[in-house]
């Protein structure tokens, strides 16, 4: 009996000892596993740290950013230009004013039709772009000629809102000119547009010049309202706009624009009249609106001490954003017409084009260009004029 109890106690101790040993073994295994996991985690973190701080020897490629515009906003707009025969003072002012923008600047003497400077000749002589709101100058003249309106006539826009011509030009109101287009109808708008030079070349034997385009019927997109407020389906060249603005500036003579390239051609330059426009009595009706555009309207960036008159235009043609401005100075003995066309992205807008034109006038004023005794400076006169070093 005693032997049996001893055997039972021995068995019990053995079982307890075995259980404890098993527990110890399990704990030891857990500790070892935890240590190994921590070690692996430490190695992984270290490896990750090494990866993060590793210096790459490959060149990074810039991620392509989608642009909705097909034309660049900035470019060297003087590339490929031939400056022979140009007034170098005017050209320098135009180039500096345009700066890095992708566009064209055309400067014309409105009393003769002579082109004094043409920056970005490829663009200026090309087939043109939609005129945007610059079409409103010809529409206003047509409506005045047809006696649909006078300068003070209030035209209903929407609801009880009305507007007269001066504010409509200054602020480039689309409702106003869409209304005029609908009242005029296609036949009359087409007649006056072609009379004012749309759809034909503005220059006389200028190599490379292409004609603009005027549609044979109202545009499918928006009809007459879009035609007379945005110039839908019309292609206008900078030279066409310069010729029309010159006619407004000089009292109604539509000159052929001429681009003399030699000193002999300049010395024997003879203005050539394309046709006389019966707008002399109408010009005083649109001048307040064109002056208002600069003073308090869409062309305020052109504003300066001298009186400048003009009309802006902003729209998109396909994937090209367009900014137009046609202008002339209305004081002093030397009048100039300055037309600016900007192409590209969002910065290419009418107000920005007006700012470029304003800088042209400012640069020239600083050179006393508008003084009565100013003489044009051409490459030929630079060669022909003897240099004097007298004290």
matplotlib code that plots the C-alpha trace (Angstrom):
import matplotlib.pyplot as plt

x = [0.0, 2.8, 4.6, 1.5, 1.2, 4.9, 4.4, 1.3, 3.1, 6.1, 3.8, 2.1, 5.4, 6.5, 3.3, 3.6, 7.3, 6.5, 3.7, 6.0, 8.7, 6.2, 5.2, 8.8, 9.5, 6.5, 7.5, 11.0, 9.8, 7.5, 10.4, 12.6, 9.9, 9.3, 12.9, 13.3, 10.2, 11.6, 15.0, 13.3, 11.3, 14.4, 16.2, 13.2, 13.0, 16.7, 16.4, 13.5, 15.5, 18.4, 16.0, 14.4, 17.7, 19.2, 20.4, 19.0, 21.4, 18.7, 17.3, 13.7, 11.2, 8.7, 5.1, 3.2, 0.5, -2.5, -3.2, -6.4, -4.6, -2.8, -0.8, 1.9, 1.3, 4.9, 7.3, 9.9, 7.6, 10.4, 11.9, 12.1, 11.1, 12.7, 13.0, 14.1, 12.2, 10.6, 10.8, 13.3, 12.1, 8.5, 9.7, 11.8, 8.8, 6.6, 9.1, 9.7, 5.9, 5.1, 7.9, 7.7, 4.1, 3.1, 1.5, 1.8, 1.9, 1.2, 1.7, 0.4, 0.4, -3.4, -2.8, -1.1, -1.6, 2.2, 3.1, 5.8, 6.4, 5.2, 6.3, 5.7, 5.2, 4.3, 1.3, 0.3, 0.3, -1.5, -5.1, -6.3, -8.4, -11.8, -12.1, -14.0, -15.5, -13.4, -16.2, -18.4, -16.8, -18.0, -21.4, -21.8, -21.0, -23.5, -26.3, -25.6, -25.5, -28.8, -30.3, -31.3, -29.7, -28.1, -25.4, -27.9, -30.5, -31.3, -31.3, -33.1, -30.7, -32.8, -35.6, -35.7, -32.0, -31.1, -27.8, -26.7, -23.8, -21.1, -21.3, -21.9, -18.6, -16.7, -17.8, -18.1, -21.7, -22.6, -26.3, -26.3, -24.5, -26.3, -29.5, -28.1, -27.1, -30.5, -32.2, -29.7, -29.9, -27.2, -27.5, -26.8, -24.1, -22.4, -22.6, -20.9, -18.3, -17.1, -17.2, -15.0, -12.5, -13.4, -12.8, -10.0, -6.3, -5.7, -2.3, -1.1, 1.4, 2.7, 4.4, 2.9, -0.3, -3.4, -6.9, -9.3, -12.7, -16.3, -19.0, -21.5, -24.4, -25.2, -23.1, -24.7, -23.6, -25.7, -26.7, -26.5, -26.2, -22.9, -21.7, -22.1, -21.0, -18.1, -17.4, -18.3, -17.0, -15.1, -11.4, -9.8, -6.2, -4.2, -3.8, -7.6, -8.2, -5.4, -6.9, -10.4, -9.1, -7.0, -10.2, -11.8, -8.7, -8.4, -12.1, -13.2, -10.4, -9.7, -6.1, -4.3, -1.7, 1.8, 5.0, 8.0, 11.3, 13.9, 14.9, 14.0, 10.5, 10.1, 11.4, 8.9, 6.0, 2.6, -0.6, -3.1, -6.8, -8.9, -12.2, -13.8, -16.1, -19.1, -18.6, -17.2, -20.5, -20.7, -17.2, -18.1, -20.8, -18.4, -15.4, -16.9, -17.3, -13.8, -12.4, -14.5, -13.0, -9.6, -10.8, -13.2, -13.9, -12.2, -9.0, -8.0, -4.5, -3.9, -4.8, -2.3, -2.1, -2.7, -6.1, -6.2, -9.2, -9.7, -11.7, -10.7, -11.7, -11.5, -12.6, -11.5, -11.1, -10.7, -8.0, -6.5, -7.3, -7.3, -6.8, -7.3, -6.9, -7.2, -6.4, -5.2, -4.0, -6.3, -4.1, -0.9, 0.4, 1.6, -1.2, -0.6, -2.7, -1.6, -3.1, -2.2, -3.1, -2.2, -2.6, -2.1, -3.7, -5.7, -3.3, -4.1, -7.1, -8.2, -7.3, -3.7, -3.5, -4.6, -1.8, 0.8, -0.5, -0.4, 3.3, 3.9, 2.5, 4.4, 7.7, 7.2, 6.2, 9.4, 11.3, 9.4, 8.0, 4.8, 6.7, 6.1, 9.7, 10.2, 11.9, 11.5, 14.6, 15.1, 18.0, 18.8, 18.9, 21.2, 23.7, 23.1, 23.3, 26.9, 28.1, 29.5, 31.7, 31.9, 31.7]
y = [0.0, 2.4, 1.4, 2.2, 5.7, 6.4, 5.3, 7.6, 10.6, 10.0, 9.8, 13.0, 14.9, 13.7, 14.8, 18.3, 18.6, 17.5, 20.1, 22.9, 21.9, 22.0, 25.5, 26.6, 25.2, 27.0, 30.3, 29.9, 29.1, 32.2, 34.4, 33.1, 33.6, 37.1, 37.9, 36.5, 38.6, 41.7, 41.0, 40.5, 43.6, 45.5, 44.3, 45.1, 48.6, 49.1, 47.8, 50.1, 53.0, 52.2, 52.1, 55.4, 57.2, 55.6, 58.2, 57.6, 57.9, 58.0, 61.3, 62.0, 62.4, 65.3, 64.0, 65.2, 67.6, 67.7, 71.1, 71.8, 74.3, 73.3, 76.5, 77.6, 80.8, 81.8, 81.7, 83.6, 85.6, 87.3, 84.1, 84.2, 87.9, 90.1, 93.7, 95.3, 98.5, 98.6, 101.6, 100.3, 102.5, 101.2, 97.6, 97.8, 99.1, 96.3, 93.6, 94.8, 95.2, 91.7, 90.2, 86.4, 86.0, 84.0, 86.5, 89.2, 93.0, 95.1, 98.8, 100.9, 104.5, 105.1, 108.2, 106.1, 102.4, 101.8, 99.0, 100.3, 97.1, 93.5, 91.3, 87.6, 87.9, 84.3, 84.6, 88.1, 87.1, 83.8, 82.8, 84.4, 83.5, 84.1, 87.8, 87.4, 90.7, 92.9, 92.1, 94.5, 97.5, 96.6, 95.5, 98.9, 100.8, 98.6, 99.2, 102.9, 103.1, 101.2, 103.6, 100.7, 102.7, 105.9, 106.2, 106.9, 104.3, 101.9, 98.3, 95.7, 93.0, 90.8, 91.4, 95.2, 95.7, 98.0, 99.4, 102.1, 101.8, 103.5, 101.1, 98.2, 98.8, 99.7, 96.6, 94.4, 93.3, 90.2, 90.5, 94.0, 92.9, 89.6, 91.6, 93.9, 90.9, 89.4, 92.7, 93.3, 89.8, 87.9, 89.7, 93.2, 92.0, 90.1, 93.2, 95.5, 93.0, 92.6, 96.3, 96.7, 94.2, 90.8, 87.8, 89.4, 90.3, 93.7, 94.2, 95.1, 92.6, 91.5, 88.2, 85.4, 87.2, 85.1, 86.3, 86.0, 84.2, 85.2, 82.5, 82.2, 81.7, 82.2, 79.9, 76.7, 77.4, 80.3, 81.9, 85.6, 86.3, 84.4, 85.8, 89.4, 89.0, 86.5, 86.4, 82.8, 81.0, 84.2, 84.2, 87.7, 88.4, 91.1, 93.0, 93.0, 94.5, 97.0, 98.2, 98.6, 100.4, 102.6, 103.6, 104.6, 106.5, 108.5, 109.3, 106.5, 105.7, 102.0, 101.9, 98.9, 98.1, 98.3, 96.9, 98.6, 96.7, 98.9, 102.6, 103.3, 101.9, 104.0, 107.2, 106.6, 105.3, 106.2, 105.4, 103.3, 103.6, 100.4, 102.2, 105.1, 104.0, 106.2, 106.2, 109.7, 110.7, 107.5, 107.5, 110.1, 107.7, 104.8, 106.8, 107.3, 103.5, 102.8, 105.4, 104.1, 100.6, 102.0, 104.4, 102.2, 99.0, 95.9, 97.6, 99.5, 98.0, 100.3, 103.4, 106.3, 110.1, 110.2, 109.3, 105.8, 104.2, 100.5, 97.3, 94.0, 90.5, 87.3, 83.8, 80.3, 78.7, 75.0, 74.4, 77.9, 80.8, 84.2, 87.7, 90.6, 94.3, 96.9, 100.5, 103.9, 107.1, 110.0, 112.9, 114.5, 114.9, 111.3, 108.7, 105.0, 102.0, 99.1, 95.7, 92.9, 89.2, 86.7, 83.0, 80.2, 79.4, 81.3, 84.4, 85.0, 87.4, 90.8, 92.8, 91.3, 92.2, 95.7, 95.9, 94.9, 97.7, 100.1, 99.3, 100.0, 103.5, 104.1, 103.0, 105.2, 108.2, 107.8, 108.0, 111.2, 109.3, 111.4, 114.7, 116.7, 116.6, 112.8, 111.0, 107.3, 105.1, 102.2, 99.9, 101.7, 105.2, 103.8, 102.8, 106.0, 108.5, 109.7, 109.3, 112.4, 112.6, 116.4, 117.7]
z = [0.0, 0.9, -2.2, -4.3, -2.8, -3.5, -7.1, -7.4, -5.9, -8.2, -11.2, -10.1, -9.7, -13.1, -14.8, -13.2, -14.1, -17.6, -17.8, -16.5, -18.9, -21.7, -20.6, -20.4, -23.8, -25.2, -23.7, -24.9, -28.4, -28.3, -27.1, -29.8, -32.5, -31.3, -31.3, -34.8, -36.0, -34.4, -36.0, -39.4, -38.9, -38.0, -41.1, -43.3, -41.9, -42.3, -45.9, -46.5, -45.1, -47.3, -50.3, -49.4, -49.1, -52.2, -54.7, -58.2, -61.1, -63.7, -65.1, -64.1, -66.9, -66.6, -66.5, -69.5, -68.6, -70.9, -72.6, -74.5, -76.7, -79.9, -80.3, -77.8, -75.9, -76.0, -79.0, -80.9, -83.1, -85.0, -86.4, -90.2, -90.5, -93.2, -91.9, -95.2, -95.8, -92.3, -90.0, -87.5, -84.6, -85.1, -85.4, -82.3, -80.4, -81.7, -81.0, -77.4, -76.8, -78.1, -76.0, -75.6, -76.8, -79.8, -82.1, -84.7, -84.7, -87.8, -87.8, -90.6, -91.7, -92.1, -94.3, -97.0, -96.4, -96.0, -93.6, -91.3, -89.4, -89.5, -86.7, -87.3, -91.1, -91.5, -89.1, -90.4, -94.0, -93.4, -94.0, -90.8, -87.8, -86.5, -85.8, -82.5, -81.4, -83.7, -86.3, -84.3, -85.9, -89.3, -87.9, -86.2, -89.4, -91.3, -88.8, -88.8, -92.6, -92.8, -90.2, -87.8, -85.0, -84.0, -81.4, -78.6, -79.7, -76.9, -78.0, -75.8, -74.6, -72.3, -69.9, -69.2, -69.9, -72.8, -74.1, -76.6, -79.1, -77.1, -74.1, -76.4, -78.2, -75.1, -73.2, -76.3, -75.6, -77.5, -77.0, -78.6, -81.7, -82.1, -82.1, -84.8, -86.9, -86.8, -87.8, -90.6, -92.0, -93.9, -97.2, -95.8, -93.4, -96.3, -98.5, -96.0, -94.9, -98.4, -99.0, -95.9, -97.3, -95.8, -97.9, -100.0, -99.7, -98.1, -99.6, -103.0, -104.5, -101.0, -101.5, -99.5, -98.4, -98.3, -98.4, -95.5, -95.8, -95.4, -95.3, -98.2, -95.7, -92.1, -89.8, -88.7, -85.2, -83.9, -87.2, -87.6, -83.9, -83.7, -87.0, -85.9, -82.2, -82.5, -86.2, -86.5, -89.6, -90.7, -91.2, -90.7, -91.4, -89.4, -92.6, -93.3, -89.8, -90.2, -93.5, -92.1, -88.9, -91.2, -93.1, -89.8, -88.7, -92.0, -92.6, -94.9, -97.5, -97.8, -99.0, -100.5, -97.9, -99.4, -98.0, -99.7, -99.2, -100.6, -100.1, -103.8, -103.3, -100.2, -102.0, -104.8, -102.7, -104.0, -102.0, -103.8, -103.0, -103.2, -102.7, -100.8, -98.1, -97.4, -93.6, -93.0, -91.3, -89.4, -87.9, -85.2, -84.1, -83.3, -82.1, -78.5, -78.2, -79.4, -77.1, -74.3, -74.8, -73.9, -71.2, -69.2, -71.3, -72.5, -73.7, -70.5, -70.6, -73.6, -71.7, -71.6, -71.8, -75.5, -77.0, -78.3, -79.9, -80.5, -80.4, -78.7, -79.6, -77.6, -78.6, -79.5, -82.9, -82.5, -80.0, -80.4, -78.1, -79.8, -78.6, -81.1, -80.9, -83.7, -82.7, -83.8, -82.0, -82.5, -81.6, -82.9, -86.4, -86.9, -86.7, -86.6, -86.8, -84.5, -84.9, -82.5, -82.8, -80.0, -80.4, -77.9, -74.5, -71.9, -71.8, -75.5, -75.0, -76.3, -73.2, -73.3, -77.0, -76.0, -73.5, -76.2, -78.5, -75.6, -75.1, -78.8, -78.4, -75.2, -76.6, -79.6, -77.5, -75.5, -78.8, -79.7, -82.7, -82.7, -82.9, -86.1, -87.2, -86.8, -89.7, -90.4, -89.8, -92.2, -92.9, -96.1, -94.4, -91.8, -94.6, -96.6, -93.8, -93.2, -89.6, -88.0, -85.0, -84.6, -81.1]

ax = plt.figure().add_subplot(projection="3d")
ax.plot(x, y, z, "-o")
ax.set_aspect("equal")
plt.show()
